[in-house]
Amino acid sequence: MKNSFRDRLNYKAERFLSKGGSSIFKSLLIIFIVVFIVLVSLRLLLINIFPSLNYTGDFFRDIWVTFLEMTDPGNMNQDNKAPTYLKILTILSGLTGVILLSMLIGFITTALDTMLYDFRKGRGKVIENNHTIILGWNERVVDVVRELVLANESESKASVVILSNEDKEIMDSLITKRLTDTMTTEVITTQGDYANINELKRINLESARSIIILANCSESATMDKKIASDVQSVKSILAITACQNGTNELPIITEIFTKEKRDIVSFFDDDNIIAIDSWNIMGKLLIQTSLTSGLDTVYKEILSFDGCEIYFYEDDWNNVLFSDLAYYMKDGIPLGVYSEDDGLVLRPPTDTVLKNGDSVVILAEDDSTIAYENKQYYFPDREKKIIDKRLEQNRKRILILGWHKVAEVFIEEATDYLLEDSDFDIMFDQPTDELKTTIDEITEEYSDFNIKLHDSNPLDLEKLEAFNPNTYDTIVILSQSMKEESADKIDSDTLIILLLLRKVIKESDDIHIITQVLNSENQEIITQTNVDDFIISNKLITMILAQLSEEALMKTFYDDIFSEDGSEIYVKPATLYFDTFPQNISFADAFFCAQQRDEICLGIRKGHLSRSLDDNFGIKLNPEKDMALELNENDFLIVLSEDEL
């Protein structure tokens, strides 16, 4: 059926107006001009047809009067003395003008409101270069930004752009409240779908330095939410790649919960794309911390941009031995060697010769302070010998108060470190069928260990006392609910349990208490409970995300130190090295003593300061190599070693 001219005209007008505000404005302006021309023409026509109406006698004045009457009806009084026919046209000009100008004013008001709304929602184009992009929003985003601010401290101007579905006003409010000083870094928030190509182009993704994709739910969320979060992350990676014409050139660090989705990410076969399992890392940190007190603080300093950091440093080494390299550097402790052929080798053999261009992994204060010259600065006492005593591996009794996904990794890792027949008692109030099934599966898989689930409430003092916590070597405090809870609620329960334990456990009992703290702002409160170690989960994970965004090679370092088969960091008693105290030595001497056990000394821990927050819990990493030390029986050496013994 053939469409009529009217239908085609309506269709074209509808298509034109549907293009947006500019089309509407153009339409109103055209209508106003057309109506103005028509009214002026009618006015001049009436004056020419009826010469007696020509009471003005001025052609241009008639045009001007018509314009004034259309733009302001109050100007119709200029035709008070006009003939009747002309007054009718005057009224028509005023009414038409009122209608058109009202429509135009209404449009401008609406457009202005929309523009201000977009400003508030951060819908404008982001024009930044060499910026770090954070996609998504969760409870650890502020800690990520804090680490990036510290990383950018040495730059004169830096920027972090956050794109998420969260309301911009909420994002700005939280960041302003919890991060009062961003130093040289500008934090820009904008709302939008971070798996949408147009939204990614709007934040100038092509000019970014790196990208961090956050999970949009917590680890305690349901499996459906975790899968949805993983799908969103994978879609974002695809969109990021599409924005770069199908070839990714940017470091992309993403949180992925499920192994299936991490496998999908690996299909990209791109070394720039790193998918991490946050809670797998946390489980490994928990078991390592349970073996050696103080390790939590060591990791927080190494993984943070505040304090000593890990760097990959290349230089012309002039065939120096790796075992001697530390004595040639005023700042920095070499930990290993990285090459494309062999990958990362931590604690290489002492006779390893460094070749020009080799990349050395170094713990240092800053990359600007790392320098190697063909000159030895420090000369340790090579006559100093150690007793080389080893710790005895014993059966352990571990009490887990509460439950969290991280506990599964903790038990799995613990079975690689602990002797068979060690005990794992899990205390949980009204365990769900899901938890019971999980524990049954773990018990069956690790039948050489005693793993039991007890239906009891750790928040009840009488029930906690009846459990006799004094008989355990290690107590681990986790979430008290299987449901998705806020970080503050979980931390509040943890704090109560710590206070109850302080009442139950005798001061003299040598029990290692480890707790998982989700909100880093609760750190100072937790220290008041005399807890031995606390893992600030969100903060540690954000440190890893931030460091990976700055240096992708850090992934190889994490893979090694968080693996039972690789080299790991331990805090070992000074009594394993010396038999007489006090020992008055330099740090270079301590470094040499650790080398005799095939270890690398990273620093020391003073035992009498182990509960002092102001003194960093007695831990000093990477001290000056000529620094004088007085080691006592209750002090420790922080070392990179093969095992905890």
Phi and psi in degrees as a GROMACS rama.xvg file:
@    title "Ramachandran Plot"
@    xaxis  label "Phi"
@    yaxis  label "Psi"
@TYPE xy
-77.549  130.008  LYS-2
-77.0764  143.915  ASN-3
-75.7474  165.114  SER-4
-60.6559  -36.8638  PHE-5
-65.2828  -41.489  ARG-6
-63.9311  -43.3244  ASP-7
-64.6453  -37.6483  ARG-8
-66.4211  -43.6609  LEU-9
-62.721  -39.4454  ASN-10
-63.8209  -45.6168  TYR-11
-65.3674  -38.8439  LYS-12
-64.8632  -41.2673  ALA-13
-63.7081  -42.6652  GLU-14
-65.1491  -38.8105  ARG-15
-66.8908  -44.2186  PHE-16
-70.6732  -26.5831  LEU-17
-73.8075  -5.86879  SER-18
-75.7754  -11.6579  LYS-19
124.92  -167.46  GLY-20
-60.8509  -38.8786  GLY-21
-63.8028  -36.7306  SER-22
-66.5017  -41.0602  SER-23
-64.2252  -43.8773  ILE-24
-62.5682  -44.0788  PHE-25
-62.2726  -39.8756  LYS-26
-63.4923  -46.6622  SER-27
-62.5565  -40.4805  LEU-28
-65.3241  -41.9734  LEU-29
-64.6228  -43.1491  ILE-30
-61.897  -41.9689  ILE-31
-61.5816  -45.1439  PHE-32
-64.5799  -43.7118  ILE-33
-62.0326  -47.3833  VAL-34
-63.1326  -40.0056  VAL-35
-61.3698  -44.8205  PHE-36
-63.3244  -41.0277  ILE-37
-63.282  -46.3983  VAL-38
-66.5179  -40.9889  LEU-39
-62.7453  -42.5225  VAL-40
-61.5452  -44.3763  SER-41
-62.4462  -40.2771  LEU-42
-63.4861  -47.1335  ARG-43
-66.9585  -34.3119  LEU-44
-64.659  -44.5632  LEU-45
-62.0668  -40.3333  LEU-46
-66.6571  -36.199  ILE-47
-75.6033  -35.3826  ASN-48
-72.1749  -40.9594  ILE-49
-115.89  88.1087  PHE-50
-54.5677  -27.2689  PRO-51
-66.4486  -16.5484  SER-52
-80.604  -13.1491  LEU-53
-73.9097  74.2901  ASN-54
-87.5349  -13.2713  TYR-55
-89.0889  -42.8513  THR-56
74.7637  15.5813  GLY-57
-137.798  112.967  ASP-58
-61.064  -49.1986  PHE-59
-70.777  -29.5153  PHE-60
-66.4002  -36.1994  ARG-61
-63.2704  -37.8312  ASP-62
-66.3945  -45.6728  ILE-63
-63.7934  -41.6074  TRP-64
-62.6459  -40.0688  VAL-65
-62.2096  -42.9373  THR-66
-62.8235  -43.4522  PHE-67
-64.2576  -39.49  LEU-68
-67.0757  -32.9064  GLU-69
-75.8766  -35.0904  MET-70
-86.4255  -23.2567  THR-71
-149.028  103.788  ASP-72
-56.3291  -20.7614  PRO-73
-63.0193  -18.6507  GLY-74
-80.8774  -0.761753  ASN-75
-65.5689  -17.024  MET-76
-69.6725  -9.96094  ASN-77
-70.3761  -14.9431  GLN-78
-107.305  26.3645  ASP-79
-60.5417  -33.729  ASN-80
-95.8784  5.88295  LYS-81
-74.1374  156.602  ALA-82
-62.7584  165.495  PRO-83
-60.3164  -46.1999  THR-84
-59.4586  -37.5709  TYR-85
-72.1888  -32.5348  LEU-86
-65.0548  -35.0023  LYS-87
-61.713  -42.1593  ILE-88
-66.2935  -35.323  LEU-89
-62.7703  -44.6473  THR-90
-62.2428  -41.2215  ILE-91
-62.898  -40.0127  LEU-92
-62.63  -44.4184  SER-93
-64.4744  -46.6501  GLY-94
-64.4854  -43.3136  LEU-95
-61.8632  -42.0554  THR-96
-63.2367  -41.0978  GLY-97
-60.3105  -45.1561  VAL-98
-64.1896  -49.6956  ILE-99
-67.5121  -42.764  LEU-100
-68.5669  -34.0676  LEU-101
-63.4885  -42.2017  SER-102
-63.0079  -42.2098  MET-103
-66.4665  -42.6873  LEU-104
-65.2236  -40.545  ILE-105
-62.1046  -41.0864  GLY-106
-64.3523  -45.8971  PHE-107
-62.2336  -41.1757  ILE-108
-62.426  -45.3018  THR-109
-64.3329  -42.9739  THR-110
-63.7741  -38.1409  ALA-111
-66.8172  -41.7857  LEU-112
-61.6316  -42.0399  ASP-113
-63.9775  -40.8385  THR-114
-64.7534  -43.8818  MET-115
-66.0237  -36.5657  LEU-116
-63.2062  -43.42  TYR-117
-63.2509  -37.6614  ASP-118
-61.1916  -44.7806  PHE-119
-66.7257  -33.9194  ARG-120
-87.0051  -3.8128  LYS-121
68.7342  45.3604  GLY-122
-94.1715  1.25659  ARG-123
-77.6642  169.396  GLY-124
-74.358  137.263  LYS-125
-96.7198  120.924  VAL-126
-111.563  86.7846  ILE-127
-132.246  156.488  GLU-128
-129.832  146.809  ASN-129
54.238  39.4384  ASN-130
-101.209  156.5  HIS-131
-93.3386  131.044  THR-132
-106.338  131.885  ILE-133
-112.593  120.738  ILE-134
-105.096  126.15  LEU-135
98.8643  176.373  GLY-136
-152.617  127.113  TRP-137
-151.11  -172.08  ASN-138
-68.1983  -14.1985  GLU-139
-101.199  7.28042  ARG-140
-64.3359  -37.0516  VAL-141
-64.2789  -39.8043  VAL-142
-66.2673  -34.9087  ASP-143
-62.7353  -47.5176  VAL-144
-61.8964  -40.5359  VAL-145
-59.8436  -41.9328  ARG-146
-67.1258  -38.3546  GLU-147
-68.3481  -34.6673  LEU-148
-61.5814  -43.5743  VAL-149
-65.3372  -38.4294  LEU-150
-65.3844  -31.6332  ALA-151
-92.8881  7.53458  ASN-152
-58.5513  -34.642  GLU-153
-81.6003  -6.73626  SER-154
-91.4774  147.549  GLU-155
-72.91  -30.8873  SER-156
-152.363  128.017  LYS-157
-142.441  166.134  ALA-158
-148.462  147.46  SER-159
-125.498  127.395  VAL-160
-112.892  125.548  VAL-161
-109.336  120.959  ILE-162
-116.814  119.416  LEU-163
-153.203  172.98  SER-164
-81.4635  -5.83932  ASN-165
-69.8128  151.151  GLU-166
-64.0789  134.174  ASP-167
-59.6925  -40.4256  LYS-168
-63.0784  -36.6771  GLU-169
-68.0434  -43.1219  ILE-170
-61.6443  -48.341  MET-171
-62.3108  -41.1955  ASP-172
-63.402  -45.0633  SER-173
-67.4734  -42.5484  LEU-174
-65.8252  -42.4991  ILE-175
-63.8975  -37.6664  THR-176
-71.104  -44.1522  LYS-177
-97.0267  -10.4392  ARG-178
-135.27  82.0328  LEU-179
-74.0313  -27.6458  THR-180
-124.722  109.388  ASP-181
-99.0281  8.75922  THR-182
50.7591  -118.858  MET-183
-92.6378  6.0124  THR-184
-104.399  128.904  THR-185
-95.4849  128.575  GLU-186
-103.019  120.659  VAL-187
-116.568  125.211  ILE-188
-111.12  145.204  THR-189
-150.59  146.65  THR-190
-99.4686  137.297  GLN-191
168.314  169.233  GLY-192
-79.7253  112.008  ASP-193
-80.8201  7.55875  TYR-194
-107.289  11.7921  ALA-195
-102.069  128.857  ASN-196
-61.0446  -43.5288  ILE-197
-64.1021  -37.2735  ASN-198
-67.3902  -38.1312  GLU-199
-67.8861  -37.6535  LEU-200
-67.2816  -31.8352  LYS-201
-63.2097  -27.8779  ARG-202
-97.9327  17.8426  ILE-203
58.0278  51.1239  ASN-204
-60.0271  -35.533  LEU-205
-61.0308  -25.2455  GLU-206
-100.19  9.51981  SER-207
-75.539  162.994  ALA-208
-91.4438  -41.3047  ARG-209
-162.403  166.583  SER-210
-133.636  133.853  ILE-211
-116.746  124.348  ILE-212
-106.85  116.09  ILE-213
-91.2887  147.98  LEU-214
-67.3888  146.802  ALA-215
-99.6693  20.6244  ASN-216
-151.675  168.156  CYS-217
-90.6618  169.012  SER-218
-65.2273  -25.6416  GLU-219
-84.5883  3.57776  SER-220
-70.6855  166.904  ALA-221
-68.4191  160.533  THR-222
-62.3063  -34.4908  MET-223
-61.6912  -41.7054  ASP-224
-66.7602  -39.146  LYS-225
-64.6153  -42.6708  LYS-226
-64.0433  -42.3147  ILE-227
-61.4038  -39.4347  ALA-228
-64.3511  -43.6486  SER-229
-63.8404  -40.7491  ASP-230
-62.0687  -42.909  VAL-231
-61.5432  -39.5871  GLN-232
-65.8462  -43.1856  SER-233
-64.5757  -41.7286  VAL-234
-60.6491  -38.8768  LYS-235
-63.7696  -40.7541  SER-236
-61.9995  -42.7101  ILE-237
-62.3301  -42.4246  LEU-238
-66.002  -39.5913  ALA-239
-62.1449  -43.1237  ILE-240
-64.6796  -40.1399  THR-241
-63.9847  -34.8238  ALA-242
-65.535  -20.0137  CYS-243
-107.278  29.1573  GLN-244
60.254  34.8891  ASN-245
87.3262  -3.95891  GLY-246
-125.33  112.712  THR-247
-80.5452  130.948  ASN-248
-118.445  0.953936  GLU-249
-106.235  143.074  LEU-250
-65.9424  125.084  PRO-251
-121.131  118.673  ILE-252
-112.81  123.446  ILE-253
-133.84  147.684  THR-254
-91.0653  125.34  GLU-255
-129.295  127.138  ILE-256
-80.2494  -45.3371  PHE-257
-97.289  145.237  THR-258
-63.8119  -36.2329  LYS-259
-59.0418  -43.3935  GLU-260
-73.512  -32.0379  LYS-261
-65.8268  -35.0315  ARG-262
-64.8519  -38.5306  ASP-263
-63.2328  -41.9159  ILE-264
-61.6489  -36.8368  VAL-265
-65.9601  -22.0791  SER-266
-65.3682  -21.5285  PHE-267
-64.4811  -21.9679  PHE-268
51.7291  49.0325  ASP-269
-128.694  116.61  ASP-270
-66.2833  -17.3639  ASP-271
-77.474  -16.1105  ASN-272
-101.796  116.696  ILE-273
-121.05  119.549  ILE-274
-105.408  123.769  ALA-275
-113.866  147.507  ILE-276
-100.027  96.7299  ASP-277
-55.786  -44.4053  SER-278
-81.5176  -18.6376  TRP-279
-65.3677  -43.3816  ASN-280
-63.1236  -41.7728  ILE-281
-63.8516  -38.9265  MET-282
-63.3493  -40.1384  GLY-283
-68.187  -36.7263  LYS-284
-64.5991  -38.5621  LEU-285
-63.3143  -45.1428  LEU-286
-69.031  -39.8468  ILE-287
-65.0569  -38.258  GLN-288
-68.3215  -32.9074  THR-289
-68.3188  -23.2331  SER-290
-85.6917  -25.8681  LEU-291
-145.663  118.037  THR-292
-69.0569  141.229  SER-293
94.856  -9.47556  GLY-294
-65.2186  -30.3944  LEU-295
-56.2075  -47.6431  ASP-296
-66.9713  -36.6269  THR-297
-60.5884  -47.5685  VAL-298
-65.149  -38.854  TYR-299
-60.6106  -37.0317  LYS-300
-75.3144  -41.0728  GLU-301
-68.5126  -39.8722  ILE-302
-80.2414  -17.786  LEU-303
-86.8976  160.104  SER-304
-85.9114  -0.415547  PHE-305
-103.423  104.695  ASP-306
113.033  -152.14  GLY-307
-74.4337  144.115  CYS-308
-133.728  168.419  GLU-309
-97.2328  131.388  ILE-310
-130.166  150.559  TYR-311
-102.985  115.542  PHE-312
-125.176  131.104  TYR-313
-111.266  146.972  GLU-314
-163.378  176.405  ASP-315
-90.3095  103.807  ASP-316
-86.4026  -12.5666  TRP-317
54.7601  40.3774  ASN-318
60.0406  30.7127  ASN-319
-72.4293  148.132  VAL-320
-72.741  140.129  LEU-321
-59.1902  -37.2059  PHE-322
-66.1915  -20.5981  SER-323
-100.102  -10.0434  ASP-324
-57.4805  -39.8133  LEU-325
-59.0213  -31.243  ALA-326
-77.3522  -8.77345  TYR-327
-99.4826  1.38992  TYR-328
-122.393  126.239  MET-329
-67.9736  -36.1261  LYS-330
-130.179  130.225  ASP-331
123.724  141.7  GLY-332
-122.035  110.733  ILE-333
-66.2327  132.576  PRO-334
-111.526  -25.9065  LEU-335
-176.136  -178.371  GLY-336
-126.394  137.177  VAL-337
-118.599  135.709  TYR-338
-144.781  157.683  SER-339
-64.3332  -33.3339  GLU-340
-77.1041  -47.8123  ASP-341
-100.077  -7.54366  ASP-342
72.9318  -150.448  GLY-343
-94.4013  129.499  LEU-344
-122.272  106.66  VAL-345
-85.2049  146.86  LEU-346
49.9865  58.474  ARG-347
-64.8229  164.518  PRO-348
-53.3038  145.922  PRO-349
-61.3652  -23.4619  THR-350
-92.0038  12.6287  ASP-351
-65.8664  126.502  THR-352
-98.6092  126.832  VAL-353
-83.8899  131.224  LEU-354
-100.638  153.615  LYS-355
-56.7076  130.035  ASN-356
95.285  -10.5134  GLY-357
-62.7047  144.45  ASP-358
-97.7029  122.206  SER-359
-107.103  133.342  VAL-360
-83.6066  121.586  VAL-361
-129.273  135.471  ILE-362
-91.2632  115.629  LEU-363
-144.727  166.164  ALA-364
-67.7097  -41.2619  GLU-365
-161.346  154.771  ASP-366
-65.9619  -25.0304  ASP-367
-73.6328  -17.069  SER-368
-95.0824  -4.66571  THR-369
-80.6916  125.288  ILE-370
-153.24  136.74  ALA-371
-120.991  129.041  TYR-372
-128.889  154.239  GLU-373
-76.6156  59.6187  ASN-374
-152.639  127.422  LYS-375
-84.1019  124.602  GLN-376
-92.9146  -33.667  TYR-377
-121.778  141.212  TYR-378
-128.113  97.3794  PHE-379
-69.7197  161.166  PRO-380
-77.1996  95.5269  ASP-381
-74.9045  -5.02929  ARG-382
-84.5714  -9.77828  GLU-383
-73.2556  120.559  LYS-384
-114.972  152.126  LYS-385
-109.015  165.298  ILE-386
-84.8058  -17.8139  ILE-387
53.0527  54.601  ASP-388
-84.9904  146.447  LYS-389
-117.409  146.886  ARG-390
-73.2752  148.443  LEU-391
-90.6677  135.481  GLU-392
-85.3838  123.352  GLN-393
-121.442  167.884  ASN-394
-66.5551  143.952  ARG-395
-119.231  147.752  LYS-396
-114.732  118.296  ARG-397
-119.063  129.736  ILE-398
-109.25  122.706  LEU-399
-107.596  114.357  ILE-400
-97.3108  108.502  LEU-401
96.0303  -170.08  GLY-402
-154.941  151.468  TRP-403
-159.955  155.182  HIS-404
-52.0858  -33.116  LYS-405
-63.2247  -24.334  VAL-406
-65.7401  -31.7448  ALA-407
-63.1124  -44.0205  GLU-408
-66.5063  -39.0305  VAL-409
-58.3219  -48.9729  PHE-410
-66.5981  -41.7665  ILE-411
-59.4706  -45.3101  GLU-412
-69.3053  -37.7358  GLU-413
-61.7072  -33.2852  ALA-414
-65.6518  -19.2231  THR-415
-83.7523  -21.1375  ASP-416
-102.094  -36.2758  TYR-417
-92.5454  158.121  LEU-418
-70.9393  152.116  LEU-419
-61.5879  154.168  GLU-420
77.9657  10.364  ASP-421
-69.8645  154.032  SER-422
-103.581  136.804  ASP-423
-125.515  105.511  PHE-424
-104.582  125.598  ASP-425
-110.26  120.733  ILE-426
-107.542  114.591  MET-427
-142.694  135.957  PHE-428
-80.9579  119.791  ASP-429
50.8446  66.4122  GLN-430
-61.612  141.591  PRO-431
-77.675  165.271  THR-432
-61.1374  -35.6148  ASP-433
-61.5556  -43.8245  GLU-434
-66.9401  -42.1411  LEU-435
-60.1649  -42.6108  LYS-436
-63.4453  -42.0277  THR-437
-60.6818  -46.2463  THR-438
-65.4216  -38.4664  ILE-439
-61.5919  -41.6994  ASP-440
-65.8923  -40.8054  GLU-441
-65.9846  -42.6113  ILE-442
-60.8467  -41.3125  THR-443
-68.5901  -38.1786  GLU-444
-70.8497  -36.4519  GLU-445
-115.186  64.5039  TYR-446
-68.9486  -16.2268  SER-447
-78.0138  -5.26665  ASP-448
-117.927  153.807  PHE-449
-93.8187  99.8218  ASN-450
-115.18  118.874  ILE-451
-133.762  141.051  LYS-452
-103.817  128.252  LEU-453
-117.32  128.223  HIS-454
-81.7401  92.6612  ASP-455
-156.766  152.419  SER-456
-98.4857  112.061  ASN-457
-65.7088  -17.7911  PRO-458
-82.8649  -2.94068  LEU-459
-100.246  117.574  ASP-460
-58.3288  -44.2742  LEU-461
-63.332  -42.9263  GLU-462
-68.3823  -35.2887  LYS-463
-67.741  -41.7244  LEU-464
-64.2808  -40.0123  GLU-465
-63.0773  -23.7097  ALA-466
-80.4344  -12.6661  PHE-467
55.9114  67.7557  ASN-468
-61.0676  -19.5736  PRO-469
-63.2566  -18.1116  ASN-470
-87.9168  1.34231  THR-471
-103.411  151.181  TYR-472
-81.2647  -38.4082  ASP-473
-137  137.892  THR-474
-121.026  125.587  ILE-475
-113.908  125.497  VAL-476
-107.387  122.563  ILE-477
-125.886  -168.384  LEU-478
-63.0324  143.932  SER-479
-96.569  7.86265  GLN-480
-140.818  144.157  SER-481
-84.3178  -9.98349  MET-482
-83.9419  164.811  LYS-483
-74.1742  112.776  GLU-484
-116.072  158.05  GLU-485
-71.7588  157.146  SER-486
-60.5111  -39.7269  ALA-487
-67.2594  -35.5013  ASP-488
-66.4421  -43.4569  LYS-489
-64.2008  -43.0759  ILE-490
-66.2989  -33.7189  ASP-491
-64.3978  -43.8573  SER-492
-62.364  -40.7826  ASP-493
-60.8963  -43.4049  THR-494
-62.8795  -40.6812  LEU-495
-63.1317  -44.6422  ILE-496
-62.3576  -40.024  ILE-497
-61.9184  -40.0374  LEU-498
-66.503  -38.5045  LEU-499
-66.6587  -40.5446  LEU-500
-64.1875  -36.4194  LEU-501
-62.3227  -30.2247  ARG-502
-79.6512  -34.8205  LYS-503
-80.8513  -43.6149  VAL-504
-83.2848  133.49  ILE-505
-73.8251  148.817  LYS-506
-57.7265  -33.6055  GLU-507
-82.2445  -13.7098  SER-508
-69.2358  131.78  ASP-509
-91.7713  78.4026  ASP-510
-116.551  133.17  ILE-511
-92.0943  114.553  HIS-512
-107.045  124.711  ILE-513
-121.934  134.554  ILE-514
-132.92  148.29  THR-515
-95.4352  117.69  GLN-516
-111.092  122.362  VAL-517
-86.8676  -40.9367  LEU-518
-94.9628  115.955  ASN-519
-63.0594  -21.2877  SER-520
-70.7507  -13.1148  GLU-521
-88.9345  4.3258  ASN-522
-57.3384  -49.4872  GLN-523
-65.344  -33.7309  GLU-524
-66.4159  -43.2128  ILE-525
-63.0005  -35.6556  ILE-526
-64.525  -19.0782  THR-527
-74.91  -8.69059  GLN-528
-97.5095  6.37898  THR-529
63.0483  28.9224  ASN-530
-71.1442  142.833  VAL-531
-69.6279  -50.7877  ASP-532
-140.965  146.069  ASP-533
-138.198  134.05  PHE-534
-97.6683  111.677  ILE-535
-82.9976  92.5115  ILE-536
-54.0363  -58.9521  SER-537
-59.568  -41.3706  ASN-538
-66.1038  -42.4606  LYS-539
-64.4312  -41.6856  LEU-540
-65.9205  -40.2186  ILE-541
-65.9141  -34.1061  THR-542
-61.2926  -43.3451  MET-543
-65.1306  -44.1965  ILE-544
-59.7324  -45.6177  LEU-545
-65.1078  -42.9163  ALA-546
-67.4461  -37.8347  GLN-547
-64.8565  -34.2125  LEU-548
-68.0385  -25.8026  SER-549
-89.6331  -32.4586  GLU-550
-148.036  102.953  GLU-551
-64.2957  -26.6546  ALA-552
-64.998  -16.165  LEU-553
-60.0351  -22.4074  MET-554
-58.6761  -39.4073  LYS-555
-65.8257  -35.8364  THR-556
-67.2755  -45.2558  PHE-557
-63.4913  -41.8079  TYR-558
-58.1344  -34.5403  ASP-559
-78.4283  -53.4381  ASP-560
-72.3946  -19.9315  ILE-561
-97.2295  13.442  PHE-562
-109.479  139.595  SER-563
-66.3703  -26.1883  GLU-564
-85.5074  -15.6724  ASP-565
-97.3428  -167.861  GLY-566
-80.5758  141.057  SER-567
-133.796  163.646  GLU-568
-95.7609  133.138  ILE-569
-135.076  154.982  TYR-570
-109.359  104.356  VAL-571
-108.032  142.145  LYS-572
-60.3671  142.215  PRO-573
-63.1485  -21.4327  ALA-574
-67.6735  -11.9596  THR-575
-78.7023  -15.807  LEU-576
-110.614  -31.6954  TYR-577
-130.594  151.751  PHE-578
-111.683  -8.73864  ASP-579
-125.475  143.715  THR-580
-138.567  153.282  PHE-581
-75.2185  154.66  PRO-582
-103.185  114.672  GLN-583
-99.5319  100.993  ASN-584
-138.543  170.581  ILE-585
-93.4923  166.925  SER-586
-66.2869  -32.1866  PHE-587
-60.5642  -36.1067  ALA-588
-66.587  -43.1994  ASP-589
-61.4206  -38.9431  ALA-590
-61.9559  -43.655  PHE-591
-66.425  -38.0971  PHE-592
-63.5795  -41.2059  CYS-593
-65.2473  -34.4404  ALA-594
-62.1912  -27.5088  GLN-595
-69.0456  -17.7978  GLN-596
-104.061  16.2304  ARG-597
60.2789  39.6985  ASP-598
-123.296  162.536  GLU-599
-118.726  120.595  ILE-600
-82.4177  125.865  CYS-601
-100.046  -20.4175  LEU-602
168.429  -164.529  GLY-603
-132.986  163.954  ILE-604
-132.818  124.134  ARG-605
-85.9432  119.724  LYS-606
-61.5702  -36.7064  GLY-607
-74.1326  -8.54953  HIS-608
-108.954  13.8453  LEU-609
-66.4091  -15.8373  SER-610
-113.067  12.9502  ARG-611
-99.0359  111.077  SER-612
-64.8246  -39.7249  LEU-613
-63.7067  -27.7489  ASP-614
-100.393  22.2601  ASP-615
55.2145  36.094  ASN-616
56.9431  33.114  PHE-617
79.6048  5.6731  GLY-618
-96.8594  130.966  ILE-619
-131.141  110.793  LYS-620
-96.7174  146.377  LEU-621
49.2082  52.4066  ASN-622
-69.2868  165.438  PRO-623
-59.972  139.058  GLU-624
-68.829  -21.2792  LYS-625
-96.432  10.8183  ASP-626
-67.7699  131.153  MET-627
-77.7603  132.184  ALA-628
-120.969  145.318  LEU-629
-121.899  105.056  GLU-630
-95.8824  131.738  LEU-631
-113.85  177.245  ASN-632
-61.5969  -29.7407  GLU-633
-96.3773  14.8034  ASN-634
-96.8243  170.527  ASP-635
-138.732  155.934  PHE-636
-106.975  135.515  LEU-637
-96.1339  117.73  ILE-638
-132.013  154.742  VAL-639
-95.5739  117.635  LEU-640
-141.787  168.04  SER-641
-75.0877  -35.7373  GLU-642
-149.788  178.89  ASP-643
-86.4247  -4.11287  GLU-644
